[in-house]
Amino acid sequence: MSWWRGVLAVLAAFIGIRRHASAQQDGKLRPLQLIATALVLVAGLITLLLVVVNWISH
């Protein structure tokens, strides 16, 4: 399975919008892949927020 499909599935879960055919394909993704993708995206978001706060505060 493609990591890109995992990223799209996780982002669609955050947003809550997904087409029926795409949602059915997400069922074929491995849970470990989705968990790892979600953790990487959350870590990236936290890093981005820390950089912005640091940049604003200085």
Secondary structure as GFF3:
##gff-version 3
##sequence-region A 1 58
A	DSSP	alpha_helix	3	15	.	.	.	ID=ss1
A	DSSP	alpha_helix	20	26	.	.	.	ID=ss2
A	DSSP	alpha_helix	31	57	.	.	.	ID=ss3
###
